[in-house]
Amino acid sequence: MVLVVILIILALLAGGIGLLVEGLFWLVVIAGVLFLAGVVAGFVNRRT
C-alpha cells in the first residue's frame, strides 16, 4: 500500500514537471512570435 502511494506521488510530480516544461516551451514560442511580429512592424514603419 505504501509503495502504491509513493508511485502515485512520483507520477504526479513527474506530470507536474512535464506540464511546467510544456508551459515554458509554449511561453518561449509565443514570445518568439510576438518578437518577430514587433520586428516586422518596426521595420515596415521605419521604411515608410
C-alpha positions as CSV (number, residue, x, y, z in Angstrom):
1,M,0.0,0.0,0.0
2,V,2.8,2.4,0.9
3,L,4.5,1.5,-2.4
4,V,1.4,2.4,-4.4
5,V,1.1,5.8,-2.6
6,I,4.8,6.5,-3.3
7,L,4.3,5.6,-7.0
8,I,1.2,7.9,-7.3
9,I,3.1,10.8,-5.7
10,L,6.1,10.2,-8.1
11,A,3.7,10.1,-11.1
12,L,2.1,13.3,-10.0
13,L,5.4,15.0,-9.6
14,A,6.6,13.8,-13.0
15,G,3.4,15.0,-14.6
16,G,3.7,18.4,-12.9
17,I,7.3,18.8,-14.1
18,G,6.2,17.8,-17.6
19,L,3.4,20.4,-17.6
20,L,5.8,23.1,-16.4
21,V,8.3,22.3,-19.2
22,E,5.4,22.3,-21.7
23,G,4.2,25.6,-20.4
24,L,7.7,27.1,-20.6
25,F,8.1,25.8,-24.1
26,W,4.8,27.5,-25.3
27,L,5.8,30.7,-23.4
28,V,9.0,30.8,-25.4
29,V,7.2,30.1,-28.7
30,I,4.6,32.8,-28.1
31,A,7.4,35.3,-27.0
32,G,9.3,34.5,-30.2
33,V,6.3,35.1,-32.4
34,L,5.5,38.4,-30.7
35,F,9.1,39.5,-31.0
36,L,9.1,38.6,-34.8
37,A,5.8,40.5,-35.2
38,G,7.3,43.5,-33.4
39,V,10.5,43.4,-35.6
40,V,8.5,43.2,-38.8
41,A,6.1,46.0,-37.7
42,G,9.0,48.2,-36.7
43,F,10.8,47.5,-40.0
44,V,7.7,48.4,-42.0
45,N,7.1,51.5,-40.0
46,R,10.7,52.7,-40.4
47,R,10.7,52.1,-44.2
48,T,7.7,54.4,-44.9
